Amino acid sequence: MKNFNTNTANHDEWLTPPGIVGALGPFDLDPCAPVVRPWPTATNHFTAEDDGLAQPWKGRVWCNPPYGRMTFRWLEKLAAHGLGTALIFARTETVGFHAEVWGKAHSVFFFKGRLRFHRVDGSAAACANAPSCLVDSSEYDAEMIQRASILGLISGVLVAPFSKPKP
């Protein structure tokens, strides 16, 4: 298994398409907001200058974490916080996905197709180099995803290996 989650050009600031945040919101905090942003993603924002991972989180969180080796530390904090949604690559084979998504997330939403993230100037970039998913940490967040009418599939049931019943 791989232990990382990379993006196309190894940049940290790829903005969520505004229609997704708008459909899923409102959010109280974005702890991973870019310093320069063309639109708000939450009422309050922490940037790299604030070290959002080290700050206390309050309210419903939107988390589009830096894609790379630190991605799953953000998901670990989101799971502990218990209210919010993260957008990450759907790298289900990674050690981090196994550790911080399977068994911790309330549910996972897999987008149909690939997203077009945005640059910090607001312009759309090319399609992402991997499929994306939303990882939510509460029943409320799962309901917000379902109400958003975004094309994809949500799943909240972890299937265990089949075992034959004892006679």
Contacts in CASP RR format, 6 or more apart in sequence:
PFRMAT RR
TARGET T0000
AUTHOR 0000-0000-0000
METHOD contacts of the structure
MODEL  1
MKNFNTNTANHDEWLTPPGIVGALGPFDLDPCAPVVRPWPTATNHFTAED
DGLAQPWKGRVWCNPPYGRMTFRWLEKLAAHGLGTALIFARTETVGFHAE
VWGKAHSVFFFKGRLRFHRVDGSAAACANAPSCLVDSSEYDAEMIQRASI
LGLISGVLVAPFSKPKP
1 93 0 8 1.000
1 94 0 8 1.000
1 95 0 8 1.000
1 98 0 8 1.000
2 91 0 8 1.000
2 93 0 8 1.000
2 94 0 8 1.000
2 95 0 8 1.000
3 69 0 8 1.000
3 94 0 8 1.000
3 95 0 8 1.000
3 96 0 8 1.000
4 68 0 8 1.000
4 69 0 8 1.000
4 71 0 8 1.000
4 94 0 8 1.000
5 67 0 8 1.000
5 68 0 8 1.000
5 69 0 8 1.000
5 71 0 8 1.000
5 72 0 8 1.000
5 88 0 8 1.000
5 89 0 8 1.000
5 91 0 8 1.000
5 94 0 8 1.000
5 96 0 8 1.000
5 97 0 8 1.000
6 67 0 8 1.000
6 68 0 8 1.000
6 89 0 8 1.000
6 129 0 8 1.000
7 14 0 8 1.000
7 67 0 8 1.000
7 68 0 8 1.000
7 89 0 8 1.000
7 128 0 8 1.000
7 129 0 8 1.000
8 125 0 8 1.000
8 126 0 8 1.000
8 128 0 8 1.000
8 129 0 8 1.000
12 48 0 8 1.000
12 66 0 8 1.000
12 67 0 8 1.000
13 34 0 8 1.000
13 66 0 8 1.000
13 119 0 8 1.000
13 120 0 8 1.000
14 64 0 8 1.000
14 67 0 8 1.000
14 117 0 8 1.000
14 118 0 8 1.000
14 119 0 8 1.000
14 125 0 8 1.000
14 128 0 8 1.000
15 34 0 8 1.000
15 37 0 8 1.000
15 38 0 8 1.000
15 64 0 8 1.000
15 117 0 8 1.000
15 118 0 8 1.000
15 119 0 8 1.000
15 120 0 8 1.000
15 122 0 8 1.000
16 41 0 8 1.000
16 62 0 8 1.000
16 64 0 8 1.000
16 87 0 8 1.000
16 117 0 8 1.000
16 118 0 8 1.000
17 115 0 8 1.000
17 116 0 8 1.000
17 117 0 8 1.000
17 118 0 8 1.000
17 124 0 8 1.000
18 39 0 8 1.000
18 118 0 8 1.000
20 87 0 8 1.000
20 115 0 8 1.000
20 148 0 8 1.000
20 150 0 8 1.000
21 27 0 8 1.000
21 39 0 8 1.000
21 41 0 8 1.000
21 62 0 8 1.000
23 148 0 8 1.000
23 149 0 8 1.000
23 150 0 8 1.000
24 62 0 8 1.000
24 85 0 8 1.000
24 134 0 8 1.000
24 144 0 8 1.000
24 145 0 8 1.000
24 148 0 8 1.000
25 60 0 8 1.000
25 62 0 8 1.000
25 144 0 8 1.000
26 42 0 8 1.000
26 43 0 8 1.000
26 60 0 8 1.000
27 41 0 8 1.000
27 42 0 8 1.000
27 43 0 8 1.000
27 60 0 8 1.000
27 61 0 8 1.000
27 62 0 8 1.000
27 84 0 8 1.000
27 85 0 8 1.000
28 42 0 8 1.000
28 43 0 8 1.000
28 44 0 8 1.000
28 58 0 8 1.000
28 59 0 8 1.000
28 60 0 8 1.000
28 61 0 8 1.000
29 42 0 8 1.000
29 43 0 8 1.000
29 44 0 8 1.000
29 45 0 8 1.000
29 46 0 8 1.000
29 57 0 8 1.000
29 58 0 8 1.000
29 59 0 8 1.000
29 60 0 8 1.000
29 61 0 8 1.000
29 62 0 8 1.000
30 41 0 8 1.000
30 42 0 8 1.000
30 44 0 8 1.000
30 45 0 8 1.000
30 46 0 8 1.000
30 61 0 8 1.000
30 62 0 8 1.000
30 63 0 8 1.000
30 64 0 8 1.000
31 45 0 8 1.000
31 46 0 8 1.000
31 52 0 8 1.000
31 53 0 8 1.000
31 55 0 8 1.000
31 57 0 8 1.000
31 61 0 8 1.000
31 63 0 8 1.000
31 74 0 8 1.000
32 46 0 8 1.000
32 52 0 8 1.000
32 63 0 8 1.000
32 64 0 8 1.000
32 65 0 8 1.000
32 66 0 8 1.000
32 74 0 8 1.000
33 41 0 8 1.000
33 42 0 8 1.000
33 45 0 8 1.000
33 46 0 8 1.000
33 47 0 8 1.000
34 47 0 8 1.000
34 120 0 8 1.000
35 47 0 8 1.000
35 48 0 8 1.000
35 49 0 8 1.000
35 120 0 8 1.000
36 120 0 8 1.000
36 121 0 8 1.000
37 45 0 8 1.000
37 120 0 8 1.000
38 118 0 8 1.000
38 120 0 8 1.000
38 121 0 8 1.000
38 122 0 8 1.000
39 122 0 8 1.000
41 62 0 8 1.000
41 64 0 8 1.000
42 61 0 8 1.000
42 62 0 8 1.000
46 52 0 8 1.000
46 55 0 8 1.000
53 70 0 8 1.000
53 73 0 8 1.000
53 74 0 8 1.000
53 77 0 8 1.000
57 77 0 8 1.000
57 81 0 8 1.000
59 83 0 8 1.000
60 83 0 8 1.000
60 84 0 8 1.000
60 140 0 8 1.000
60 141 0 8 1.000
61 78 0 8 1.000
61 81 0 8 1.000
61 83 0 8 1.000
61 84 0 8 1.000
61 85 0 8 1.000
62 84 0 8 1.000
62 85 0 8 1.000
63 74 0 8 1.000
63 75 0 8 1.000
63 78 0 8 1.000
63 84 0 8 1.000
63 85 0 8 1.000
63 86 0 8 1.000
63 87 0 8 1.000
64 86 0 8 1.000
64 87 0 8 1.000
65 71 0 8 1.000
65 74 0 8 1.000
65 75 0 8 1.000
65 86 0 8 1.000
65 88 0 8 1.000
66 74 0 8 1.000
67 88 0 8 1.000
67 89 0 8 1.000
71 88 0 8 1.000
71 96 0 8 1.000
72 94 0 8 1.000
72 96 0 8 1.000
72 97 0 8 1.000
72 99 0 8 1.000
72 100 0 8 1.000
74 86 0 8 1.000
75 86 0 8 1.000
75 88 0 8 1.000
75 96 0 8 1.000
75 100 0 8 1.000
75 101 0 8 1.000
75 104 0 8 1.000
75 135 0 8 1.000
76 99 0 8 1.000
76 100 0 8 1.000
78 84 0 8 1.000
78 86 0 8 1.000
78 135 0 8 1.000
78 137 0 8 1.000
79 100 0 8 1.000
79 104 0 8 1.000
79 105 0 8 1.000
79 137 0 8 1.000
81 137 0 8 1.000
82 137 0 8 1.000
82 138 0 8 1.000
83 137 0 8 1.000
83 138 0 8 1.000
83 140 0 8 1.000
83 141 0 8 1.000
84 136 0 8 1.000
84 137 0 8 1.000
84 138 0 8 1.000
84 141 0 8 1.000
85 134 0 8 1.000
85 135 0 8 1.000
85 136 0 8 1.000
85 137 0 8 1.000
85 141 0 8 1.000
85 144 0 8 1.000
85 145 0 8 1.000
86 134 0 8 1.000
86 135 0 8 1.000
86 136 0 8 1.000
87 132 0 8 1.000
87 133 0 8 1.000
87 134 0 8 1.000
87 135 0 8 1.000
88 132 0 8 1.000
88 133 0 8 1.000
88 135 0 8 1.000
89 128 0 8 1.000
89 130 0 8 1.000
89 131 0 8 1.000
89 132 0 8 1.000
89 133 0 8 1.000
90 110 0 8 1.000
90 111 0 8 1.000
90 130 0 8 1.000
90 131 0 8 1.000
90 132 0 8 1.000
90 133 0 8 1.000
91 97 0 8 1.000
91 130 0 8 1.000
92 101 0 8 1.000
101 108 0 8 1.000
101 135 0 8 1.000
102 158 0 8 1.000
103 158 0 8 1.000
104 137 0 8 1.000
105 135 0 8 1.000
105 136 0 8 1.000
105 137 0 8 1.000
105 156 0 8 1.000
106 136 0 8 1.000
106 137 0 8 1.000
106 138 0 8 1.000
106 139 0 8 1.000
106 141 0 8 1.000
106 142 0 8 1.000
106 156 0 8 1.000
107 136 0 8 1.000
107 142 0 8 1.000
107 145 0 8 1.000
107 154 0 8 1.000
107 155 0 8 1.000
107 156 0 8 1.000
108 133 0 8 1.000
108 134 0 8 1.000
108 135 0 8 1.000
108 136 0 8 1.000
108 154 0 8 1.000
108 155 0 8 1.000
108 156 0 8 1.000
109 133 0 8 1.000
109 134 0 8 1.000
109 136 0 8 1.000
109 145 0 8 1.000
109 150 0 8 1.000
109 152 0 8 1.000
109 153 0 8 1.000
109 154 0 8 1.000
109 155 0 8 1.000
110 131 0 8 1.000
110 133 0 8 1.000
110 152 0 8 1.000
110 153 0 8 1.000
110 154 0 8 1.000
110 155 0 8 1.000
111 131 0 8 1.000
111 132 0 8 1.000
111 133 0 8 1.000
111 134 0 8 1.000
111 150 0 8 1.000
111 151 0 8 1.000
111 152 0 8 1.000
112 151 0 8 1.000
112 152 0 8 1.000
112 153 0 8 1.000
113 131 0 8 1.000
113 151 0 8 1.000
114 127 0 8 1.000
114 128 0 8 1.000
114 130 0 8 1.000
114 131 0 8 1.000
114 132 0 8 1.000
115 127 0 8 1.000
115 128 0 8 1.000
115 132 0 8 1.000
116 124 0 8 1.000
116 125 0 8 1.000
116 126 0 8 1.000
116 127 0 8 1.000
116 128 0 8 1.000
117 124 0 8 1.000
117 125 0 8 1.000
117 128 0 8 1.000
118 124 0 8 1.000
118 125 0 8 1.000
119 125 0 8 1.000
134 145 0 8 1.000
136 142 0 8 1.000
136 144 0 8 1.000
136 145 0 8 1.000
142 154 0 8 1.000
142 156 0 8 1.000
145 154 0 8 1.000
146 154 0 8 1.000
END
